[in-house]
Amino acid sequence: MMEFHSYSQNNYKTKIQATGQNTTTSHVCPWFSPVAYFLGHNLVLPSFFRQITITGQDNIPKTGPVILAPTHRSRWDALLIPYATGRCVTGRDLRFMVTMNECKGLQGWFVRRMGGFPVNPQRPSIKTLRHGVDLLQQQESVVIFPEGGIFRDGKVHNLKAGIARLALTTESSHPGLGTRILPIGINYNQAYPQWGADARINIGAPISVADYVNGCVKQDAKNLTQDLRTALQQLSSDRFMIPNPPALAQISNS
């Protein structure tokens, strides 16, 4: 995992420049993205799921840099997150940091045109971090699955430290930027969702990254990671319990 020993802007730039390989890029295809969102929102997801329930959409920041941090329970997550938080809700396209394997073949063709870019979860490179920072500086919404993989037991597993380091590096190198992390719990009534399954997406209150920039990188990252995990645990339930019923929106095909 990436290690950063100082939050200072000069030190950050030095580490970036030392690689000489800041080549990670991504883009949202201007014609493909609207079509994909429309089909996913109106055809694919309503046809597959019997019911999709969403809570906490009022918590989604409409502007400013934000890292969306969902639990990872199925490959359907990559479609449900845009459905619950993307352009149809906020008017914003999402940028996905995904594993290198997910950027291969036909799936990779779709992922890249939707703004996705690859990361090696075992050895994340400095150029990937830099691209994530650049996107957040541009006021983008970046999706990162903090558990680093799919877990189907309904429990929140240990979070990778990279998401906290990315958020803290961004905010500390540009004080006042207003970087936030949005915890999202995704739950299904089946471990492997089949046709007619139910899905529930619980969106928590955004976490202000600036509150965690206190000068000690390891401790700051530890505190932020711990609080993010606590928030995800509160939003996740293998029994489909809704933590905040008043802020509820749902579709039903029954």
C-alpha positions in Angstrom: 0.0 0.0 0.0 1.2 3.5 -0.7 3.0 5.3 2.1 3.2 9.1 2.5 5.3 10.5 5.3 4.2 14.2 5.0 1.2 16.1 3.9 3.2 19.1 2.7 2.4 20.2 -0.8 6.1 20.4 -1.8 6.8 16.9 -0.6 3.7 15.6 -2.3 4.9 17.1 -5.7 8.4 15.7 -5.2 7.1 12.2 -4.8 4.9 12.5 -7.8 7.6 14.0 -10.0 10.1 11.4 -8.9 8.2 8.6 -10.8 8.3 10.4 -14.1 5.4 8.2 -15.1 2.3 10.2 -14.4 0.4 8.6 -17.3 -2.9 7.4 -15.8 -5.8 9.0 -17.7 -9.5 8.6 -17.9 -12.4 10.2 -19.6 -16.2 10.0 -19.8 -17.4 9.4 -23.4 -19.9 12.3 -24.1 -22.3 10.2 -26.2 -21.9 6.8 -24.5 -22.4 7.9 -20.9 -25.9 9.4 -21.3 -27.1 6.3 -23.2 -25.6 3.9 -20.6 -27.2 5.8 -17.7 -30.6 5.9 -19.5 -30.6 2.2 -20.3 -29.4 1.2 -16.8 -31.8 3.4 -15.0 -34.9 2.6 -17.1 -34.3 -0.9 -18.5 -31.5 -3.1 -17.2 -31.9 -2.6 -13.4 -35.8 -2.4 -13.3 -35.9 -5.5 -15.4 -33.5 -7.5 -13.3 -34.5 -6.5 -9.7 -37.9 -6.9 -8.2 -37.4 -3.9 -5.9 -34.6 -1.4 -5.4 -34.8 0.7 -2.2 -32.7 3.8 -1.6 -32.3 5.7 1.6 -30.4 8.9 2.3 -30.2 10.5 -1.2 -30.4 13.9 0.4 -26.9 13.2 1.8 -25.3 13.2 -1.7 -23.2 16.3 -2.3 -24.3 18.0 -5.5 -21.0 19.9 -5.9 -17.4 19.7 -4.8 -15.0 16.8 -4.6 -16.4 13.7 -3.2 -15.2 10.1 -2.9 -18.1 7.6 -2.9 -17.2 4.7 -0.7 -19.6 1.8 -1.1 -19.5 -1.7 0.4 -18.9 -4.3 -2.3 -21.3 -7.2 -2.5 -21.8 -8.0 -6.2 -20.8 -6.9 -9.7 -24.2 -5.3 -9.8 -22.8 -2.7 -7.4 -21.1 -0.9 -10.3 -24.6 -0.3 -11.9 -26.5 0.4 -8.7 -24.2 3.1 -7.5 -24.7 5.3 -10.7 -28.4 4.5 -10.5 -28.6 5.8 -6.9 -26.1 8.6 -7.0 -25.2 9.4 -10.7 -26.3 11.8 -13.4 -30.0 11.0 -13.1 -29.9 12.1 -9.4 -27.1 14.7 -9.2 -26.4 15.6 -12.8 -22.8 14.3 -12.3 -21.0 11.5 -14.0 -19.1 9.2 -11.7 -15.4 8.2 -12.1 -14.6 4.7 -11.0 -11.2 3.5 -9.6 -11.4 -0.2 -10.5 -9.0 -3.2 -10.5 -6.9 -3.8 -13.5 -8.8 -7.0 -14.3 -12.0 -5.0 -14.6 -10.4 -2.9 -17.4 -9.9 -5.8 -19.7 -11.9 -7.1 -22.6 -15.5 -6.0 -23.3 -16.1 -5.0 -19.7 -13.0 -2.8 -19.8 -14.3 -1.1 -23.0 -17.5 -0.1 -21.1 -15.6 0.8 -17.9 -13.2 3.1 -19.6 -16.0 5.0 -21.6 -17.8 5.5 -18.3 -14.7 7.2 -16.8 -13.2 4.2 -15.1 -9.4 3.9 -14.6 -7.4 0.9 -13.3 -5.5 0.4 -10.0 -3.4 -2.5 -8.8 -5.0 -3.1 -5.3 -1.9 -5.0 -4.2 0.6 -2.4 -5.4 -1.2 0.8 -6.1 1.1 3.2 -8.0 1.8 6.8 -7.4 0.5 7.8 -10.8 -2.9 6.3 -9.9 -3.0 8.3 -6.7 -2.0 11.4 -8.7 -4.9 10.9 -11.1 -7.3 10.4 -8.3 -6.1 13.7 -6.7 -6.4 15.4 -10.1 -10.0 14.3 -10.5 -10.9 15.5 -7.0 -9.2 18.8 -7.7 -11.5 19.1 -10.7 -14.6 18.7 -8.4 -15.3 15.2 -9.6 -17.2 12.3 -7.9 -14.8 9.3 -7.6 -16.1 5.9 -6.7 -13.7 3.6 -4.7 -14.7 0.4 -3.0 -12.8 0.6 0.2 -12.9 -3.1 1.1 -10.9 -3.8 -2.1 -13.0 -6.8 -3.2 -16.4 -8.4 -3.2 -17.6 -9.9 0.1 -20.9 -11.8 0.2 -21.3 -12.5 4.0 -23.0 -9.2 4.7 -20.2 -8.0 7.0 -18.0 -4.9 6.5 -14.4 -6.2 6.2 -11.2 -4.3 6.9 -10.8 -1.2 4.7 -7.8 -0.5 2.6 -5.8 2.5 3.8 -5.5 3.9 0.3 -8.9 5.7 0.3 -8.0 7.6 3.4 -4.6 8.5 2.1 -6.0 9.7 -1.2 -8.6 11.9 0.5 -6.1 13.3 3.0 -3.4 14.0 0.4 -6.0 15.8 -1.7 -7.3 18.0 1.1 -4.0 18.7 2.7 -2.3 19.7 -0.5 -5.2 22.1 -1.3 -6.6 23.4 2.1 -10.2 24.4 1.9 -11.0 22.3 -1.1 -13.8 20.6 0.8 -13.1 16.9 0.0 -15.7 14.6 1.4 -16.2 10.8 1.7 -19.7 9.5 1.2 -20.3 6.1 2.9 -22.7 3.8 1.1 -24.0 0.4 2.3 -25.3 -2.0 -0.4 -27.4 -5.0 0.6 -29.1 -7.8 -1.3 -31.5 -10.4 -0.2 -29.4 -13.0 -2.0 -25.7 -13.6 -1.7 -25.6 -14.0 -5.5 -28.4 -11.8 -6.8 -30.6 -13.6 -9.3 -33.4 -12.3 -11.5 -36.2 -10.9 -9.2 -33.8 -10.2 -6.3 -34.2 -7.2 -4.0 -31.5 -4.5 -3.4 -31.2 -1.9 -0.8 -28.8 1.1 -0.9 -28.3 3.1 2.2 -26.4 6.4 1.8 -24.9 7.9 4.9 -23.9 11.5 5.9 -20.7 12.7 4.1 -17.5 12.7 6.1 -15.5 16.0 6.0 -11.9 15.0 5.3 -10.6 18.4 6.6 -11.6 17.3 10.1 -8.9 14.6 10.0 -5.9 16.6 8.7 -3.9 17.0 11.9 -0.4 16.5 10.7 0.3 12.9 11.6 -0.3 10.9 8.3 -0.5 7.4 9.8 -2.8 8.4 12.7 -5.0 10.7 10.5 -5.5 7.9 8.0 -6.2 5.4 10.8 -8.8 7.6 12.4 -10.5 8.4 9.1 -10.5 4.7 8.0 -12.0 3.7 11.4 -14.8 6.2 11.2 -15.6 5.3 7.6 -15.8 1.6 8.6 -18.1 2.4 11.5 -20.4 4.4 9.2 -20.4 1.5 6.7 -21.3 -0.9 9.4 -24.3 1.2 10.4 -25.4 1.3 6.8 -25.1 -2.4 6.2 -27.3 -5.2 7.2 -27.8 -8.7 6.0 -31.4 -8.5 7.3 -32.4 -5.5 5.1 -33.0 -3.2 8.0 -33.4 0.5 7.0 -31.4 2.8 9.3 -33.2 6.0 8.3 -36.7 5.3 7.0 -37.8 9.0 6.4 -35.3 9.6 3.6 -36.5 6.7 1.4 -37.1 6.3 -2.3 -37.8 3.1 -4.1 -38.9 1.4 -7.3 -41.0 -1.8 -7.4 -41.7 -4.1 -10.3 -44.0 -6.3 -8.3 
